Amino acid sequence: MSFLRSIKNELQHIIDAMHAVTSIDITIVDENMERIVATGILREGVGKKAPINSVFHRCLTTGQQYFIEKPTVDSMCINCTNHTNCRELAEMCIPIKFNGGIIGVLGMCAFDEQARRNLISNKESYIKFESQLGNIISTMLNEREFGMMLEYRSSELITLINSLNEGIIIMDNNKDVITTNKYIVEKLHLRTDRPSPIKSILPPKAYEKLASRDFCGEIGPVNINGFEFIINASPILIKNEKKGIILVFSDFKKMKESVLNSSRSKNLVTFDHILGESEALVYARQQAIQVAQSDVSVLLMGETGTGKEVFARAIHAASQRKNNIFLPINCGAIPENLIESELFGYEKGSFTGASATGKLGKFEICKDGTLFLDEIGDLPYAMQVKLLRALEEKEITRVGGHTPIKVNPRIISASHKDLKAMVEEGSFREDLFYRLNVVPIQIPPLRERGYDIIILSRYFLKHFSKAYNKDLKGFTEECENYLMNYSFPGNIRELRNLIEYAVIFEENSLVGVGNIKKKIGRSAEQKHQTLEEMVKAYEKRVIENHLQRFGSSLEAKREIARQLGISIATLYRKLES
C-alpha cells in the first residue's frame, strides 16, 4: 500500500476543507499516478490513474511545481493523453514530498471562471503551500493519533485561510462564530479574543436571506462597513453530516476590477484601431466618436466581418464607463433554453444542472459597464419582451428568484440583419427596435471602401510578418490590383485571414498574387470583369460553397435552392452559366 493510501480518509478531510474555502476542485495522486482522493468533478476519477504525459505526471517525475493558466493550449499539455477531453480552465500541481522522495502530487483544478480567478489571484499563496503540505503529510504519517493530527490539521488550515485575499468566517451549527481569518478581521474590525455573533456582523437583510437558504449559496453584493462583498455560504460535511458552515467574503470591487483588467489587457480598442480613409468609414467613425461620451443606445448595422465589435469596443473606451467592464454577448450563439439564465442569472436549484450556489447573469456582472449585444436579430421573440423590460425598468430578476436587482449598463447592439424589415414581418418587436435604434450607425462593407483595402492589407502584412518572423516588404502591383477588385464577401475578417495565409506561404520579399488566388480559390483575373460578370461569379461561388456543405444529390440541391430563395431550375441555370 502506498504512503498516501494509508491516510486516505485524513487526506479527504483536508481537501474537503480546502475546497470549501477556495471553491477549487482538488485531487491527490500517489507515486503510481493513481487518484487517491478528490473533490467535485474530479471525484469520478478516484481509483483511476491520471493521464500519461499530463502535468501531474511531469510534477511526479521532476518534483517541480507547475501552474498552467490555459491547459488546452499550454505546451506542457499538448502530449497529455487526455488533451482532447480536458475541461480545465486553470491548473496547479504541487509535489508531495516525504523523507526526501516524491510520494504524490496535489492538483488544484478550476472548471469555471470563478474558480479560475480564485486560483490565479491566490497563486502566490498556493505556491508557498508546498512546504506546509509536506509537513502536513509527514505529521499524518508519523503521528497517527487522531488528537495530534486534528490539532496540526487545524493549525495548517488557519495558516492557509489567513493567507487568502478573501474573508473567512467559520461557524458551528448554532451559527456561533468559531474562527475568523486575518482578512475579515482587519476589514470589519472584529475582535479575535471574543468573536462577535454572526447577526451583529451581517446586515439584517443579508442574514435573513442566508438563513432562508439554510446558509447555503451565494448572495450579494452586500455592503458592510463601506465594503461590498459577495458572500458564499457552504456547509462543512463530515461523513455526509453537517458539522458547521463556512462563509467566504469576496471583495466585489476587486472581482469587477479583475474581470475588467483581464478584458482590457487583451481587448483594449480605441478609434485609432479603426483604419481607413473612405468617406463611408470616416462618417461612421465620426458618428461613433460623437455618441461615445453619452449613454445613448447605439445600433451598429453592417455585414458579417465589417468590424462591428471593434466599433463597440472603441465607443466604450472613449466613454465615461471606460473604467468599468465591456461585456460582449453573441445572442445567436447561446441556446434558446439558456439565454435567459445567461443574461439575468439564476438562483440555486432553479433547474436541473444549475450550480448549487446560483450564478450572476451578464446584466448583473456588467451593471455599470457597457453591454454589447451582438447579432441582436437572432434573439428569440419571447426574450425580446424580457430584454425590453430590463432596459426600461433598469432592473432584472434572476431565474428562479423574486428579488429585483438594479442594473444600468449602457447598451450597444449590432446586427447584420435588416431589423426594420424584421419588425415589418413580425419577427422583431417594434418597441425593442426603437429602444435600441436611438443612434443607428451603418458600417460599410469592405467592397465599398475602395483604397481602404490596401491600407488594411498593408497593416495586416506588417502585423503577420512580425508574428511569423518573415521579412516581407509589401505587395506586388498585380497583387494590390487583384485585392482592390475582389468583392470580399467575408469583409475585414476574410481579408485578415487572406493576408495571414499569404504571409505564411510567401517565399519572396513581396507578396504576389499567386498565394492570394490559391486561398480565394479563383484562377480568373477580376480586374477586367464587368459588374454583371462579378455578380455571376459571386453567385456561382456561393452555390459551390453550399454544394460542398450539403452535397450534390437532388435532395441537397433542392435544399440549397430553398435556402437561397430560388427555384431548382434557376439553381441549375446559374451553375451552368
C-alpha positions as CSV (number, residue, x, y, z in Angstrom):
1,M,0.0,0.0,0.0
2,S,1.3,3.5,-0.9
3,F,2.0,6.0,1.9
4,L,-0.8,8.3,0.8
5,R,-3.4,5.5,0.6
6,S,-2.7,4.7,4.3
7,I,-4.0,8.1,5.2
8,K,-6.7,8.4,2.6
9,N,-9.5,9.4,5.0
10,E,-7.4,12.2,6.5
11,L,-6.4,13.5,3.1
12,Q,-10.1,13.6,2.1
13,H,-10.9,15.7,5.1
14,I,-8.1,18.2,4.3
15,I,-9.1,18.7,0.6
16,D,-12.8,18.9,1.5
17,A,-11.9,21.8,3.8
18,M,-9.6,23.4,1.2
19,H,-12.4,23.0,-1.4
20,A,-15.0,24.6,0.9
21,V,-12.7,27.6,1.4
22,T,-11.4,28.0,-2.1
23,S,-14.2,26.6,-4.4
24,I,-11.4,25.0,-6.4
25,D,-11.6,21.3,-7.1
26,I,-8.7,19.3,-5.6
27,T,-7.2,15.8,-6.1
28,I,-4.3,13.9,-4.8
29,V,-2.4,11.2,-6.8
30,D,0.1,8.8,-5.3
31,E,3.5,7.7,-6.7
32,N,1.8,5.2,-9.0
33,M,-0.3,8.1,-10.6
34,E,-3.5,6.7,-9.1
35,R,-6.0,9.2,-7.8
36,I,-6.4,8.6,-4.1
37,V,-8.9,11.4,-3.1
38,A,-10.7,14.2,-4.9
39,T,-13.5,16.8,-4.7
40,G,-16.2,18.0,-7.0
41,I,-15.9,17.0,-10.7
42,L,-12.7,15.1,-10.0
43,R,-14.3,12.6,-7.7
44,E,-15.3,10.5,-10.8
45,G,-11.6,9.8,-11.3
46,V,-10.8,8.4,-7.9
47,G,-9.3,4.9,-8.2
48,K,-8.2,5.6,-11.8
49,K,-4.8,6.8,-13.0
50,A,-4.0,10.3,-14.0
51,P,-3.2,10.8,-17.8
52,I,0.2,9.9,-19.1
53,N,2.3,13.0,-20.1
54,S,0.0,15.2,-18.0
55,V,1.2,18.0,-15.7
56,F,0.6,15.5,-12.8
57,H,3.0,13.1,-14.5
58,R,5.6,15.8,-15.0
59,C,5.3,17.0,-11.4
60,L,5.7,13.5,-10.0
61,T,8.8,12.9,-12.2
62,T,10.6,16.2,-11.7
63,G,9.4,17.2,-8.2
64,Q,8.7,20.7,-9.5
65,Q,5.6,22.9,-9.1
66,Y,3.6,23.7,-12.2
67,F,1.0,26.5,-12.7
68,I,-0.9,26.3,-16.0
69,E,-3.2,29.2,-16.9
70,K,-4.5,27.8,-20.2
71,P,-4.3,24.0,-20.1
72,T,-5.8,23.4,-23.6
73,V,-3.1,25.4,-25.3
74,D,-0.1,25.2,-23.0
75,S,2.9,23.4,-24.5
76,M,3.2,21.2,-21.4
77,C,-0.3,19.8,-22.0
78,I,0.0,19.1,-25.8
79,N,1.2,15.5,-25.4
80,C,-1.2,14.6,-22.5
81,T,-3.3,11.6,-23.3
82,N,-6.4,13.4,-22.1
83,H,-5.7,16.6,-24.0
84,T,-8.8,16.4,-26.3
85,N,-11.2,15.8,-23.4
86,C,-9.7,18.3,-21.0
87,R,-12.2,20.7,-19.4
88,E,-9.9,22.5,-17.0
89,L,-9.6,26.3,-17.3
90,A,-6.5,26.5,-15.0
91,E,-4.4,24.0,-13.0
92,M,-1.7,23.9,-10.4
93,C,0.3,20.8,-9.4
94,I,2.3,20.7,-6.1
95,P,4.6,17.7,-5.4
96,I,4.1,15.9,-2.1
97,K,7.5,15.1,-0.5
98,F,8.3,12.7,2.3
99,N,11.7,11.5,3.6
100,G,13.4,13.1,0.6
101,G,11.3,11.5,-2.0
102,I,8.2,12.3,-4.1
103,I,5.3,10.3,-2.9
104,G,2.5,12.0,-4.8
105,V,1.0,15.2,-6.3
106,L,-1.7,17.6,-5.1
107,G,-3.6,19.1,-8.0
108,M,-5.8,22.2,-7.9
109,C,-8.1,22.4,-10.9
110,A,-10.5,25.2,-11.9
111,F,-13.5,24.2,-14.0
112,D,-15.4,27.5,-14.1
113,E,-14.4,31.2,-14.3
114,Q,-14.9,32.0,-10.6
115,A,-12.6,29.1,-9.6
116,R,-10.1,30.2,-12.3
117,R,-10.0,33.8,-11.0
118,N,-9.6,32.5,-7.4
119,L,-6.7,30.2,-8.4
120,I,-4.9,32.9,-10.3
121,S,-5.4,35.7,-7.8
122,N,-4.1,33.5,-4.9
123,K,-1.4,31.8,-6.9
124,E,1.5,33.1,-4.7
125,S,-0.2,31.8,-1.6
126,Y,-0.7,28.4,-3.1
127,I,2.9,28.3,-4.3
128,K,4.1,28.8,-0.7
129,F,1.9,25.9,0.4
130,E,4.3,23.2,-0.7
131,S,6.4,23.1,2.5
132,Q,3.2,23.3,4.6
133,L,1.8,20.4,2.6
134,G,4.9,18.3,3.2
135,N,4.7,19.0,6.9
136,I,1.0,18.0,7.0
137,I,1.7,14.7,5.2
138,S,4.8,14.0,7.3
139,T,2.9,14.6,10.5
140,M,0.0,12.4,9.5
141,L,2.3,9.6,8.5
142,N,4.5,9.8,11.7
143,E,1.8,10.8,14.2
144,R,-1.3,8.7,13.6
145,E,-3.1,9.6,16.8
146,F,-6.2,11.5,15.9
147,G,-5.9,14.3,18.5
148,M,-2.4,15.4,17.3
149,M,-3.5,15.1,13.7
150,L,-6.6,17.2,14.2
151,E,-4.6,19.9,16.0
152,Y,-2.0,20.1,13.3
153,R,-4.5,20.0,10.5
154,S,-6.5,22.8,12.2
155,S,-3.3,24.9,12.5
156,E,-2.4,24.4,8.9
157,L,-5.9,25.2,7.8
158,I,-5.8,28.5,9.7
159,T,-2.4,29.3,8.1
160,L,-3.9,28.7,4.7
161,I,-7.1,30.7,5.2
162,N,-5.0,33.6,6.7
163,S,-3.0,33.8,3.5
164,L,-6.1,34.3,1.3
165,N,-7.2,37.6,0.0
166,E,-10.8,36.8,0.9
167,G,-12.6,36.9,4.2
168,I,-13.4,33.6,6.0
169,I,-15.8,33.1,8.9
170,I,-16.3,29.6,10.3
171,M,-19.4,28.9,12.4
172,D,-20.9,25.9,14.1
173,N,-24.4,24.6,13.5
174,N,-25.7,27.0,16.1
175,K,-24.4,29.9,14.0
176,D,-21.8,30.8,16.7
177,V,-18.5,32.1,15.2
178,I,-15.6,29.7,15.8
179,T,-12.9,31.1,13.5
180,T,-12.2,34.3,11.5
181,N,-9.3,34.9,9.3
182,K,-6.9,37.9,9.2
183,Y,-8.5,39.5,6.1
184,I,-12.1,39.7,7.5
185,V,-10.9,40.8,11.0
186,E,-9.0,43.7,9.5
187,K,-11.7,44.7,7.1
188,L,-14.6,44.7,9.6
189,H,-12.5,45.5,12.8
190,L,-13.6,42.3,14.5
191,R,-12.4,41.1,17.9
192,T,-10.4,37.9,18.0
193,D,-10.5,37.4,21.7
194,R,-14.3,37.3,21.8
195,P,-15.9,36.6,18.4
196,S,-19.0,38.6,17.6
197,P,-22.3,36.9,16.9
198,I,-22.9,36.5,13.2
199,K,-26.1,38.5,13.5
200,S,-24.0,41.5,14.7
201,I,-21.6,41.2,11.7
202,L,-24.1,40.8,8.8
203,P,-26.8,43.4,7.9
204,P,-30.2,42.1,8.9
205,K,-31.4,41.6,5.3
206,A,-28.3,39.6,4.4
207,Y,-28.6,37.4,7.5
208,E,-32.3,36.8,6.7
209,K,-31.5,35.9,3.1
210,L,-28.8,33.4,4.1
211,A,-31.0,32.0,6.9
212,S,-33.8,31.4,4.3
213,R,-31.3,29.4,2.3
214,D,-30.1,27.4,5.3
215,F,-26.8,29.2,5.0
216,C,-26.0,27.5,1.6
217,G,-25.5,29.5,-1.5
218,E,-24.4,33.0,-2.7
219,I,-25.8,36.4,-2.0
220,G,-24.6,39.9,-2.8
221,P,-23.2,42.4,-3.3
222,V,-23.7,43.1,0.4
223,N,-22.5,46.4,1.9
224,I,-20.7,46.1,5.2
225,N,-18.7,49.0,6.7
226,G,-18.4,50.6,3.3
227,F,-17.1,47.4,1.6
228,E,-19.2,45.5,-1.0
229,F,-18.9,41.7,-0.6
230,I,-20.2,38.7,-2.5
231,I,-20.9,36.2,0.4
232,N,-20.8,32.5,-0.3
233,A,-22.0,30.0,2.4
234,S,-21.0,26.4,2.3
235,P,-21.7,23.6,4.8
236,I,-18.8,21.6,6.3
237,L,-19.7,18.0,5.8
238,I,-18.1,15.1,7.7
239,K,-19.4,11.7,6.6
240,N,-22.3,13.5,5.0
241,E,-23.3,15.1,8.3
242,K,-23.3,18.9,8.6
243,K,-20.8,20.0,11.2
244,G,-20.6,23.7,10.5
245,I,-20.7,26.5,8.0
246,I,-18.0,28.5,6.1
247,L,-18.8,32.0,4.9
248,V,-16.4,33.3,2.2
249,F,-16.4,37.1,1.7
250,S,-15.1,38.2,-1.7
251,D,-14.4,41.8,-2.5
252,F,-17.0,42.7,-5.2
253,K,-15.0,45.7,-6.4
254,K,-11.8,43.6,-6.9
255,M,-13.8,40.9,-8.7
256,K,-15.1,43.6,-11.1
257,E,-11.6,45.1,-11.5
258,S,-10.1,41.6,-12.1
259,V,-12.6,40.9,-15.0
260,L,-12.1,44.4,-16.3
261,N,-8.3,44.3,-16.3
262,S,-8.3,40.9,-17.9
263,S,-10.6,42.2,-20.6
264,R,-8.8,45.5,-21.0
265,S,-5.3,43.9,-21.3
266,K,-6.5,41.6,-24.1
267,N,-9.1,43.7,-25.9
268,L,-8.3,47.4,-25.5
269,V,-9.5,49.0,-28.7
270,T,-9.7,52.7,-29.5
271,F,-10.8,54.7,-32.5
272,D,-7.2,54.7,-33.7
273,H,-7.6,51.0,-34.4
274,I,-10.4,51.7,-36.9
275,L,-8.2,52.1,-40.1
276,G,-9.4,53.6,-43.3
277,E,-9.9,56.8,-45.2
278,S,-13.0,56.1,-47.3
279,E,-15.9,58.6,-47.0
280,A,-18.4,56.0,-45.6
281,L,-16.0,54.7,-42.9
282,V,-14.9,58.2,-41.9
283,Y,-18.6,59.2,-41.5
284,A,-19.3,56.1,-39.4
285,R,-16.3,56.7,-37.2
286,Q,-17.3,60.4,-36.7
287,Q,-20.8,59.3,-35.6
288,A,-19.3,56.8,-33.1
289,I,-16.9,59.4,-31.6
290,Q,-19.8,61.9,-31.2
291,V,-22.0,59.5,-29.3
292,A,-19.3,57.8,-27.2
293,Q,-19.4,60.2,-24.3
294,S,-23.2,59.9,-23.8
295,D,-25.1,56.9,-22.5
296,V,-27.4,56.7,-25.5
297,S,-28.2,53.3,-27.1
298,V,-26.3,52.6,-30.3
299,L,-27.3,50.2,-33.0
300,L,-24.4,49.1,-35.3
301,M,-25.5,47.7,-38.6
302,G,-23.4,46.0,-41.2
303,E,-22.5,42.7,-42.9
304,T,-20.7,40.0,-41.0
305,G,-17.0,40.7,-40.7
306,T,-17.2,44.5,-41.1
307,G,-15.9,45.2,-37.6
308,K,-19.0,46.0,-35.5
309,E,-17.4,44.7,-32.3
310,V,-14.3,46.9,-32.9
311,F,-16.6,49.9,-33.2
312,A,-18.4,48.9,-30.0
313,R,-15.1,48.5,-28.0
314,A,-13.9,51.9,-29.3
315,I,-17.1,53.6,-28.2
316,H,-16.7,52.0,-24.7
317,A,-13.0,53.0,-24.5
318,A,-14.0,56.7,-25.2
319,S,-17.0,56.7,-22.9
320,Q,-17.4,57.7,-19.3
321,R,-17.8,54.0,-18.5
322,K,-14.3,53.1,-19.7
323,N,-13.2,52.1,-16.2
324,N,-16.0,49.6,-16.0
325,I,-16.4,46.3,-17.8
326,F,-17.1,45.8,-21.5
327,L,-19.0,42.6,-22.0
328,P,-19.8,41.2,-25.4
329,I,-22.7,38.7,-25.9
330,N,-23.5,36.9,-29.1
331,C,-27.2,36.5,-28.9
332,G,-27.2,33.9,-31.7
333,A,-24.6,31.7,-30.1
334,I,-26.5,31.0,-26.8
335,P,-29.0,28.1,-26.9
336,E,-32.6,29.4,-26.6
337,N,-33.3,27.5,-23.4
338,L,-30.2,29.0,-21.6
339,I,-30.3,32.6,-22.9
340,E,-32.5,34.0,-20.0
341,S,-30.2,32.5,-17.3
342,E,-27.1,33.8,-19.2
343,L,-28.5,37.3,-19.4
344,F,-30.2,37.6,-16.0
345,G,-28.5,34.8,-13.9
346,Y,-30.2,32.2,-11.8
347,E,-30.8,31.2,-8.1
348,K,-29.5,27.8,-6.8
349,G,-31.6,24.8,-7.8
350,S,-33.5,26.8,-10.5
351,F,-33.2,24.0,-13.0
352,T,-31.6,20.6,-13.5
353,G,-27.8,21.1,-13.8
354,A,-27.8,24.6,-12.2
355,S,-24.9,25.5,-9.9
356,A,-25.6,24.8,-6.2
357,T,-24.7,28.4,-5.4
358,G,-26.6,30.1,-8.3
359,K,-24.9,32.3,-10.9
360,L,-24.6,36.0,-11.7
361,G,-26.0,37.0,-15.1
362,K,-24.4,39.2,-17.7
363,F,-26.5,42.2,-16.8
364,E,-25.6,41.9,-13.2
365,I,-21.9,41.5,-13.9
366,C,-22.0,44.5,-16.3
367,K,-24.4,46.6,-14.3
368,D,-22.3,49.8,-14.6
369,G,-20.4,49.0,-17.7
370,T,-21.1,48.5,-21.4
371,L,-23.1,45.5,-22.7
372,F,-22.6,44.7,-26.3
373,L,-25.5,42.6,-27.7
374,D,-24.1,41.2,-31.0
375,E,-26.4,39.6,-33.5
376,I,-29.4,41.0,-31.7
377,G,-31.6,40.0,-34.6
378,D,-31.1,36.3,-33.5
379,L,-32.7,37.0,-30.1
380,P,-35.8,34.7,-29.6
381,Y,-39.0,36.7,-29.7
382,A,-40.0,35.7,-26.2
383,M,-36.7,37.0,-24.8
384,Q,-37.2,40.3,-26.6
385,V,-40.0,41.2,-24.2
386,K,-37.9,40.5,-21.1
387,L,-34.9,42.4,-22.5
388,L,-37.1,45.4,-23.2
389,R,-38.4,45.3,-19.6
390,A,-34.8,45.1,-18.3
391,L,-33.8,48.1,-20.4
392,E,-36.8,50.3,-19.5
393,E,-37.0,49.4,-15.8
394,K,-33.2,49.1,-15.2
395,E,-33.7,46.0,-13.1
396,I,-33.7,42.3,-13.6
397,T,-34.8,39.2,-11.6
398,R,-32.7,36.1,-11.7
399,V,-34.3,32.9,-13.0
400,G,-36.0,31.2,-10.0
401,G,-35.7,34.4,-7.9
402,H,-38.1,37.0,-6.7
403,T,-35.9,39.9,-5.7
404,P,-35.4,42.7,-8.3
405,I,-31.7,43.7,-8.9
406,K,-30.9,47.2,-10.1
407,V,-28.7,47.3,-13.2
408,N,-27.8,50.1,-15.6
409,P,-25.5,49.0,-18.3
410,R,-25.0,51.0,-21.5
411,I,-26.4,49.1,-24.4
412,I,-24.6,48.8,-27.8
413,S,-26.3,46.3,-30.1
414,A,-25.4,45.1,-33.6
415,S,-26.9,43.1,-36.4
416,H,-26.1,42.0,-39.9
417,K,-29.9,41.6,-40.5
418,D,-32.4,44.3,-41.6
419,L,-34.1,44.8,-38.2
420,K,-36.6,47.2,-39.7
421,A,-37.7,44.6,-42.2
422,M,-37.9,42.0,-39.4
423,V,-40.2,44.4,-37.5
424,E,-42.5,44.7,-40.5
425,E,-42.7,40.9,-40.9
426,G,-43.4,40.5,-37.2
427,S,-40.2,38.6,-36.1
428,F,-38.7,41.5,-34.1
429,R,-40.6,43.7,-31.7
430,E,-41.1,47.2,-32.8
431,D,-40.8,48.7,-29.3
432,L,-37.5,47.0,-28.7
433,F,-36.2,48.1,-32.1
434,Y,-36.9,51.8,-31.3
435,R,-35.4,51.3,-27.8
436,L,-32.1,50.0,-29.4
437,N,-32.1,52.2,-32.5
438,V,-31.7,55.6,-30.9
439,V,-28.4,56.2,-32.8
440,P,-28.0,53.9,-35.8
441,I,-24.5,53.6,-37.3
442,Q,-24.1,51.9,-40.7
443,I,-20.7,50.3,-41.1
444,P,-19.8,49.9,-44.8
445,P,-18.8,46.6,-46.3
446,L,-15.1,46.3,-47.4
447,R,-16.0,46.2,-51.1
448,E,-17.4,49.8,-50.8
449,R,-14.4,51.2,-49.1
450,G,-12.0,51.5,-52.1
451,Y,-8.4,52.1,-51.2
452,D,-9.1,51.1,-47.5
453,I,-8.5,47.5,-48.8
454,I,-4.8,48.4,-49.4
455,I,-4.5,50.3,-46.1
456,L,-5.8,47.3,-44.2
457,S,-3.8,44.8,-46.3
458,R,-0.5,46.6,-45.5
459,Y,-1.4,46.8,-41.8
460,F,-2.1,43.1,-41.7
461,L,1.0,42.3,-43.7
462,K,3.2,44.2,-41.1
463,H,1.4,42.5,-38.2
464,F,1.7,38.9,-39.5
465,S,5.2,39.4,-40.9
466,K,6.3,40.2,-37.3
467,A,4.2,37.4,-35.9
468,Y,5.7,34.8,-38.2
469,N,9.2,36.3,-38.3
470,K,9.0,37.0,-42.1
471,D,10.9,39.9,-43.8
472,L,8.2,40.9,-46.3
473,K,8.4,44.4,-47.9
474,G,5.0,44.7,-49.3
475,F,2.7,43.6,-52.2
476,T,3.4,43.4,-55.9
477,E,1.4,45.9,-58.0
478,E,-0.5,43.0,-59.6
479,C,-1.4,41.7,-56.1
480,E,-2.8,45.0,-55.0
481,N,-4.9,45.4,-58.1
482,Y,-6.3,41.9,-57.5
483,L,-7.2,42.8,-53.9
484,M,-8.8,46.0,-55.0
485,N,-11.1,44.2,-57.5
486,Y,-12.1,41.3,-55.2
487,S,-15.5,41.6,-53.6
488,F,-14.6,40.3,-50.1
489,P,-17.9,38.6,-49.1
490,G,-16.3,38.0,-45.7
491,N,-15.2,41.6,-45.4
492,I,-12.3,42.5,-43.0
493,R,-12.3,39.1,-41.4
494,E,-11.8,37.5,-44.8
495,L,-9.0,40.0,-45.7
496,R,-7.2,39.3,-42.4
497,N,-7.2,35.6,-43.0
498,L,-6.2,36.0,-46.6
499,I,-3.2,38.1,-45.7
500,E,-2.1,35.7,-42.9
501,Y,-2.3,32.8,-45.3
502,A,-0.2,34.7,-47.9
503,V,2.4,35.7,-45.3
504,I,2.8,32.1,-44.2
505,F,3.4,30.7,-47.7
506,E,5.1,33.6,-49.5
507,E,8.8,32.8,-50.3
508,N,9.7,36.2,-52.0
509,S,10.2,39.6,-50.5
510,L,6.9,40.9,-52.0
511,V,3.6,39.1,-51.6
512,G,2.5,38.1,-55.1
513,V,-0.9,37.3,-56.4
514,G,-0.3,33.5,-56.5
515,N,-0.9,32.7,-52.9
516,I,-3.9,35.1,-52.8
517,K,-5.6,33.4,-55.7
518,K,-4.8,30.0,-54.2
519,K,-6.5,30.9,-50.9
520,I,-9.5,32.5,-52.7
521,G,-9.8,29.5,-55.0
522,R,-10.1,31.5,-58.2
523,S,-7.8,31.5,-61.2
524,A,-9.5,34.1,-63.4
525,E,-8.5,37.7,-63.1
526,Q,-11.2,40.0,-61.7
527,K,-9.5,43.2,-62.9
528,H,-11.3,43.5,-66.2
529,Q,-14.7,41.9,-65.1
530,T,-17.9,43.9,-65.6
531,L,-20.3,44.3,-62.7
532,E,-22.6,41.6,-64.3
533,E,-19.6,39.2,-64.5
534,M,-18.6,39.8,-60.9
535,V,-22.2,39.2,-59.7
536,K,-22.4,36.0,-61.7
537,A,-19.0,34.8,-60.4
538,Y,-20.0,35.6,-56.8
539,E,-23.4,33.8,-57.2
540,K,-21.6,30.7,-58.6
541,R,-19.1,30.7,-55.7
542,V,-21.9,30.9,-53.1
543,I,-23.7,28.0,-54.8
544,E,-20.5,25.9,-55.0
545,N,-19.9,26.5,-51.2
546,H,-23.4,25.3,-50.5
547,L,-22.7,22.2,-52.7
548,Q,-19.6,21.4,-50.7
549,R,-21.6,21.7,-47.5
550,F,-24.8,19.9,-48.4
551,G,-23.6,17.6,-51.3
552,S,-24.7,17.3,-54.9
553,S,-27.6,15.0,-54.7
554,L,-31.0,16.1,-56.0
555,E,-32.4,16.5,-52.4
556,A,-29.3,18.5,-51.5
557,K,-29.8,20.8,-54.5
558,R,-33.5,21.3,-53.6
559,E,-32.4,22.3,-50.0
560,I,-29.8,24.7,-51.4
561,A,-32.4,26.3,-53.7
562,R,-34.8,26.7,-50.8
563,Q,-32.2,28.3,-48.6
564,L,-31.1,30.7,-51.4
565,G,-34.7,31.6,-52.2
566,I,-34.5,30.5,-55.9
567,S,-36.1,27.7,-57.9
568,I,-34.2,24.4,-58.7
569,A,-34.3,25.4,-62.4
570,T,-32.6,28.8,-61.5
571,L,-30.0,26.9,-59.5
572,Y,-29.1,24.7,-62.4
573,R,-29.0,27.7,-64.8
574,K,-26.6,29.6,-62.6
575,L,-24.4,26.6,-62.2
576,E,-24.1,26.2,-66.0
577,S,-23.7,29.9,-66.8
